[in-house]
Amino acid sequence: MRLVFVATGDIAVPAFRQLLEHGPRPLALVTQPDKPVGRHQTLQPPTLKLEALKAGIPVLQPAVIGEVAGELAAMAPDVIVVMAYGQILRQEMLALAGTAIINLHASLLPRHRGASCIQAAIAAGDAATGITAMHVTRALDAGDVICCQAIRLAAQETGGGLHDRLAELAPEVLAAALHGLATGTATRTPQDAALVTYAPKLEREAGRIDWALDALTLERRIRAYDPWPGTFTVVREAGQPRRLKIFPPVEVCHCELGPGEFAAEEGILRVGCGAAALRLHEVQLEGSRRMSAAEYLRGRQSG
């Protein structure tokens, strides 16, 4: 089987490594261009690029994937595998594979189509999520399902932890999908349109906490958004508004506090919500280091 791998996010690394070790060996990796990061805006390559170069796999990094349609067509791939690439494949790309273009998506489709599917599963309080292998169509994450595998969410699951668990699950789902395609036994199950939900791309501002929401909703969101986009509220320090980042775990508790009202007692920091309250354990004031809530409270009392 002639295969091209199209991916950028680290969640795709285990699946790519499986192809290198057990085949089919990719003809090429298509990934996003290196991005500037940090204070000095140093160009940082995707981890997948480093893996591919180490293995001697050609790497293509177009700004828009359509720019390399000709090169991919010349490779005559049977299958193109897409996972966390960061761009929607346009119509001209969908005819490049002789057998199929498939996508590995980090949810149990049709639930949580879109970029923030991992965070959405935790924020919604889902009991389970998983990896779905599906055929790629023009519509976002709407293709027929080939196969999927589910895992249960842990009680204190965070976005980062679930990302890593799903990354380790992806090779198994990919292997099953490729076997089905190679042997002609792969099924195509249309998604139930009545069950579709969407999880759009998250920007940093999505992490701003609305204390009018109930405490359980916010507790899930704080876990879901760790590490990206993170959650924060705005406090006043020395008369100036500053962001206070909040880290999980947090605990739902019951006390008489209005939404957004802080209460400090014996080193415990509580914040009122629309219903109930949250006990905070770790925070980071803008321009400062990450610290326990008790440390933060001592700093406020001495300031």
C-alpha positions in Angstrom: 0.0 0.0 0.0 1.4 3.4 -1.0 0.6 5.9 1.8 1.1 9.6 2.5 0.7 10.9 6.0 -0.7 14.4 6.5 -0.5 15.7 10.1 0.9 18.4 12.3 -0.2 17.9 15.9 1.7 15.8 18.4 -1.3 13.6 18.8 -0.4 12.0 15.5 3.2 11.1 16.5 2.4 7.6 17.8 0.4 6.7 14.6 3.3 7.9 12.4 5.8 5.9 14.4 3.7 2.8 14.0 3.8 3.3 10.2 7.6 3.6 10.4 8.0 0.5 12.4 5.3 -1.8 11.0 4.3 -0.3 7.7 3.2 0.7 5.3 6.1 3.1 5.3 5.0 6.6 4.3 6.0 8.0 0.9 6.1 11.4 2.5 4.9 13.6 5.4 2.9 16.7 4.7 2.9 19.0 7.7 2.5 22.7 8.5 5.4 25.1 8.1 7.7 25.7 11.1 6.3 28.3 13.4 7.9 31.1 15.4 7.6 30.6 19.2 8.8 32.3 22.4 10.0 35.7 23.1 12.6 35.6 20.4 10.2 34.1 17.8 12.5 31.2 17.1 11.2 28.9 14.3 10.1 25.6 15.8 9.4 22.6 13.5 6.5 20.2 14.2 7.7 17.1 16.1 6.4 15.0 13.2 8.9 16.7 10.9 11.8 15.8 13.1 10.6 12.2 13.3 10.2 12.0 9.5 13.7 13.5 8.8 15.3 11.1 11.2 13.7 8.2 9.4 14.6 9.5 5.9 11.0 10.3 4.9 10.5 13.3 2.6 8.8 16.3 4.2 6.5 18.8 2.5 5.5 22.0 4.3 3.2 24.0 2.1 1.5 27.1 3.4 -1.7 25.8 1.7 -1.8 22.0 1.1 -3.1 22.6 -2.4 0.3 23.9 -3.4 1.7 20.3 -3.3 -1.3 18.6 -5.0 0.9 18.0 -8.1 3.7 16.4 -6.0 1.3 14.2 -4.2 -0.4 13.1 -7.4 3.0 12.1 -8.8 3.5 9.8 -5.8 0.3 7.9 -6.8 -0.7 7.1 -3.2 -3.4 4.4 -2.5 -4.2 6.0 0.8 -3.7 9.4 2.4 -4.0 9.5 6.2 -4.9 12.8 7.8 -4.7 13.6 11.5 -4.7 17.0 13.3 -3.3 18.7 10.2 -4.8 22.1 10.8 -6.3 22.7 7.3 -9.4 21.5 5.5 -8.6 19.5 2.4 -10.2 21.2 -0.6 -11.9 19.4 -3.5 -8.8 19.1 -5.6 -7.1 17.0 -2.9 -9.9 14.5 -2.5 -9.2 12.7 -5.8 -5.5 12.1 -5.1 -5.7 8.8 -3.4 -6.5 5.6 -5.4 -8.3 3.9 -2.6 -9.2 6.4 0.1 -8.4 9.5 2.1 -9.1 8.8 5.7 -9.0 11.0 8.8 -8.3 10.0 12.4 -10.5 12.2 14.6 -10.2 12.4 18.4 -13.9 11.9 19.3 -16.7 9.3 18.7 -18.3 10.9 15.7 -20.7 12.3 15.0 -20.2 13.8 18.5 -17.8 16.7 18.7 -16.9 17.4 15.1 -14.3 20.2 14.9 -10.9 21.2 16.3 -11.5 21.3 20.0 -13.1 17.8 20.2 -10.8 16.7 23.1 -11.7 19.7 25.3 -15.4 19.4 24.4 -15.7 15.8 25.6 -14.5 16.8 29.1 -16.4 20.1 29.3 -19.6 18.3 28.3 -19.1 15.7 31.1 -19.1 12.8 28.6 -18.5 9.4 30.0 -16.4 8.3 27.0 -14.6 9.5 23.9 -12.3 7.9 21.5 -10.7 7.8 18.0 -12.7 7.5 14.9 -11.3 6.6 11.4 -13.5 8.1 8.7 -13.5 8.9 5.0 -12.7 12.5 4.3 -15.4 14.6 2.5 -15.7 18.3 1.8 -17.9 18.8 4.9 -16.1 19.1 8.2 -15.6 15.7 9.9 -18.8 14.4 8.1 -17.5 11.4 6.2 -18.6 7.8 6.6 -17.1 6.0 9.6 -14.7 3.1 9.0 -14.1 2.1 12.6 -13.7 3.6 16.0 -12.5 2.7 19.5 -13.7 4.2 22.8 -12.1 4.9 26.1 -13.7 6.1 29.4 -12.9 9.5 30.8 -11.3 9.6 34.2 -12.8 11.6 37.0 -10.0 14.2 37.0 -9.3 14.0 33.3 -7.6 17.1 31.8 -7.3 18.1 28.2 -3.6 17.4 28.2 -4.0 14.0 29.8 -6.8 12.9 27.4 -4.8 14.2 24.4 -2.0 11.8 25.4 -4.2 8.8 26.0 -6.0 9.3 22.6 -2.6 9.7 20.9 -1.7 6.2 22.2 -5.0 4.8 21.0 -4.7 6.2 17.4 -2.2 3.6 16.1 -4.6 0.7 16.9 -7.5 2.4 15.1 -5.3 3.3 12.1 -4.1 -0.3 11.8 -7.7 -1.6 11.8 -8.7 0.9 9.2 -5.8 0.2 6.9 -6.3 -3.5 7.2 -9.9 -3.1 6.2 -9.0 -1.0 3.2 -6.2 -3.4 2.1 -8.5 -6.5 2.4 -11.6 -4.9 1.0 -13.4 -5.5 4.3 -13.7 -1.9 5.5 -17.2 -0.8 6.2 -18.7 2.6 5.6 -21.2 3.7 8.2 -22.9 7.1 7.5 -23.0 9.4 10.5 -26.3 10.1 12.1 -27.0 13.8 11.4 -29.4 14.0 14.4 -26.5 13.3 16.8 -24.0 15.9 15.4 -22.4 18.4 17.8 -19.6 20.9 17.0 -16.5 21.8 18.9 -14.9 24.9 17.1 -11.3 26.0 17.4 -10.5 27.6 20.7 -8.8 30.9 21.1 -7.1 32.0 24.3 -10.0 34.3 25.2 -12.3 31.2 25.4 -10.6 30.5 28.7 -12.0 33.6 30.5 -14.2 32.3 33.3 -17.8 33.4 33.6 -18.5 33.0 37.2 -22.2 33.2 36.6 -22.0 29.6 35.3 -22.5 26.8 37.9 -19.5 25.4 39.7 -19.7 21.9 38.1 -19.7 23.4 34.6 -16.7 25.5 35.5 -14.8 22.6 37.2 -15.1 20.6 34.0 -14.1 23.5 31.8 -11.0 24.2 33.9 -9.9 20.6 33.5 -10.8 20.5 29.8 -8.9 23.7 29.0 -5.7 22.6 30.6 -3.2 23.2 29.1 -4.8 25.0 26.2 -6.3 27.6 26.1 -6.0 27.6 29.9 -8.6 29.4 32.2 -8.3 32.7 33.9 -10.2 35.4 35.7 -9.3 39.1 36.2 -8.4 40.4 39.6 -7.3 43.8 40.8 -3.8 44.0 42.2 -2.6 47.4 43.5 -5.6 49.0 41.8 -4.7 47.4 38.4 -6.6 44.7 36.6 -4.4 41.5 36.1 -5.1 38.1 34.9 -5.1 35.2 37.4 -4.7 31.9 35.7 -6.4 28.9 37.4 -5.1 25.4 37.2 -6.8 22.1 37.9 -7.7 20.4 40.1 -10.4 22.6 41.6 -13.2 21.4 43.8 -16.9 22.1 43.9 -17.9 23.3 47.4 -20.9 25.0 49.0 -20.7 28.4 50.6 -22.6 31.7 50.5 -20.7 33.6 47.9 -22.0 35.6 44.9 -20.7 34.9 41.4 -17.1 36.0 41.2 -16.8 36.8 44.9 -13.6 35.6 46.5 -13.3 34.3 50.1 -10.0 33.5 51.8 -9.9 31.6 55.1 -7.1 29.6 56.6 -5.1 29.4 53.4 -8.2 28.2 51.4 -9.3 30.3 48.4 -13.0 29.9 47.3 -14.8 31.7 44.5 -18.6 31.9 44.2 -20.3 30.7 41.0 -23.8 30.9 39.6 -24.5 27.8 41.7 -22.2 26.6 44.5 -18.5 27.6 44.5 -15.1 26.4 43.6 -12.1 25.8 45.8 -8.9 26.8 44.0 -5.5 25.0 44.6 -3.0 26.5 42.1 -3.0 29.9 40.4 -0.6 32.1 38.5 -0.9 35.9 38.6 0.0 37.6 35.4 3.8 38.4 35.4 4.4 36.0 38.3 5.1 32.3 38.8 2.7 29.5 39.3 2.0 29.1 43.0 -0.4 27.5 45.5 -3.5 29.4 46.4 -2.2 29.8 49.9 1.0 31.5 48.6 -1.1 33.8 46.5 -3.3 34.7 49.5 -0.2 35.5 51.6 1.1 37.8 48.9 -2.2 39.6 48.7 -2.4 40.0 52.5 1.1 41.4 52.7 0.8 43.6 49.7 
